[in-house]
Amino acid sequence: MRLISILLVFGLLLAGQETLNNEGIIKLVKAGMSEELIVNVIRQQPGIYLLGATELVALKEAGVSEKLIGAMLEKGKTPAAVPDAVKKSTTIPGAGLFYKKGAEYFELIQEDVEWKTSGAMRNIASAGIVKKDLNGTIAGASSRNFLQNPMEIVIAPPGGMTINSYVLLPMKAAKSAREFNVGPVNKKSGLAKGAIAFGVEKLGEGQFRIVLPTPLGPGEYGILAVVPSEAASTAGKMYTFRILL
């Protein structure tokens, strides 16, 4: 009876082409499926996996084997097939952050950050770790990038940076400016303090689409690079956008 239930779940997964994540893999393991079966599911199903140090520890503690984690890592390295018609109309211009409008990508505008915390730049380590709570301000009541849901933002990190160099932050209005706060990574969640969690889909070499669990509500947001690039320090600038109703 148990074998029939497992095979039924497997068949439904393949038929529905559900996008798997860390939680989904843990559920399959706890359901008693074999490693071989789950590896096949990982290879055949679309998947968005968070595989930072915190997530890897959580997976291990939940009973996910190193073989399965290896299959999840391998899946993340393999970009999903994209139809030729889409490839022709979705060219990323280069390194940076971009949003999609229609069939074209446009670069997100960067704005200067005025740090309100003393020694803010010294408290952003080269490994992308924020050492203490930092408060920043950006002049102007709103970003000039206006986006609507469903939105699509692509990150193409420049030299010396990875997708893990970026944090997504909400901002609040403060007179004629916008304010934000970012702090050290929470050991349980793996998120920087004040940050919004997001997953990624690999589009191509060095190109990642942001995937949000739920759409962002109306308001002001910013994407902060907390690792300096090879060309220049990016910790003094933020990519900003406003979500409209």
N, C-alpha and C positions, 0 to 999 in steps of 0.2 A: 504493500500500500504506500509506504514511504517513497519507494523508488518511482511509483507512478506519479506521485505528487511532485517530486523533483523534476521528472521529465516534462510534466505539464507546465510547471513554472518556466523551465528552459524554453519550451516551445512558444509560450506566450511572449517571452522576452524577445525572441528572434522575430516573431511575427509583428510585434508592435514597434520594434526598433527604438525602444526606450533609451534615452541618454543616461548612461550609468555614471555614478560618482562614488566617492569613498564610502558613503553610507550604504549604497546599493551593494557594493562588494562585501561589506561586513554582514549584510543581511543574507547574502548567498552562502557565506561561510557558516553562519549560525544555523542556516537551514540544513546543513549537513552535506552540501554538494561537494563532490570530489575536486581536488586541485585541477585535474585535467579538464573537467567540465567547465569550471569557472574561467580557466585560461582561454578556452574556446569562446566563452561569452565575451570576455574582454577583447579578444581579437576581432570578433564579428560585430559587436555592438558599438555604436557611438559612445564616447566616454569623455567626461571632463573631470580630471583627478587633481586634487590638491596634494602635492607631495613634498612639502617643506619638512623641516626637521620635526616640528610639532605633530604634523599629520602622520608622518612615518611612525612615530612613537605610538600614537593613538591606534593606528592600524595594527601594529605588532601586539599591543595590549589586548586588542579585540580578537586576536587569534588568526589574523591574516598572515600567511607564510611569506617568506622572502621570495619564493618563486612567483607568487601572485603579485607581490609588490613590483617585482622585476617586469612582469607582463604589463602592469599599469604604467610603469616608466617608459617601456618600449612603445606603448600605444600613444603616449604623449609626444614621442619623437616623430611619429608618422602622421603627416598632414592628411586630412580627409580628401578624397577625390573631389575635384571641383569641375563642373561642366565647362566645356570650351567656351560656350556663350557667355558664361560668367567671368571666366578668366580675362576675356578681352576687355571687359568694362570695369574691372576692379583692380587697377594697378595702383599700388602704394608708391607715392612719389619718392620716398627715401626714408632716412631715419627721422624719428619724431613721433608725434601723436596726431592722429587724424580722425575725423568723423565722416561718416558716409551720408551723402545726400543724393538720392536717386541712384545713379550708377557711378558716381564720381566720389573721390575722397578729397577732403579739404583739411588743411592743417589747422589744428587748434592753436589759438593765440596764447602766447605766454605773457604773464604779467609779473612785475617785480614784487617780491615779498619784503615787507618791512617787519623784521623780527622784533617783537616786544620783549622777548626774554634775553637777558644779558648773556653774552657768549653763546648764542644759539648755534652759530656755524661750527663752533668747537665741539658741540654736543651732538653732531651728526657724524658718526664714524664712517670710515671708508667701506666698512662691510654693510652699510645701510641700516645701522642700528641707531635709533634715537636714544640717547642716554638719560634724558630727563624731559619733563613736560615742557613743551615749547609753544609759545603763542605768537601768531603772525597776523599781519594785516595787509590787505590789498586795497589800494585806493580805488574809489569809484563804487557806486551802489550796485553795479551789475556787470557781469562779463559781457563781452561783445559777441561771444559764441552762443547762439540760441539754438537749442536742440529740442526735439520732441520725441516722446516714446512711440514706438519702439526705436531706440537709438542704437547706433553701432559705432563704437570707438575702437580704433586699432592702434596698438603700441608697437613701434619698430625701434627698439633701443639702439642708441649710438654706441660706438666703441667704448669699452670699459664698463658697460652697464648691461643688466639683464632685466627680464620681466619682473624679477623680485625687487628691483630698485624702486618701484613705484607704489605709492599709497594713494587711495581715493578718499578724499575728506569732504565732509559737508561744511558749508560756511554759513554764518549768520550775519544779518545786516547790523551795522553799527554806524549810525549817522550817515555819512557819505562814503562809507567803506564797507569791507567785508572782513570778518575775523574767522580764524580757525585755530584749532588746538591739535597737536599731535604729541604722543608720548611713547614711552618704551613698549616693546612687544609684550602682550599678555601671554604668559607661559601656557595657559590652558587653551586659549583660542588661537594663538599664533598670530594675532592681529596687533598692529600698533594701536596704542590708545587713541580713541577718537576716529579710527579709520573704518571704512565700509568694506566688508568682505566682497571679493569678486573672484571668479574663476577665469580661465583663459582657454581659448581654442587656438591651436597653432595653424596659421594660414599658409605659411611658407617659411623659408629660412629667415629667422630673426624677426618674424611678424606674428603678432598675437592679437586676437579679438577679445575684448573684455566681455565676460559672461556674468550677469548679475542674477542672483537667486530670485529677486523680485525687482520690478522696475523702480527707478528712483522717482520720488515724489517731486512736485514742483519746488524750485528753489535754486540756490547757488551751490556749485561744487567745484572742487579743484583736484588735480592730480599732481602730487608733489614727487619729484625725484629725490630720493634721500641718499643717492650715491653719486658723487661727482663723475662726469664723463672724462674721457681722455682729453677732449678739446677744452673744456672749461667747467667750472663749478656750476652745477644746476640747482644747488640748494637755495639759491637766492631768487629763484623764479618758480612760477607755478602755472600749469596749463589749467585754464578755467573754462567753465561753461555754465549756462543757465538752462534748467529744464522748464519748459513752458507747460501750461495746463493742457 
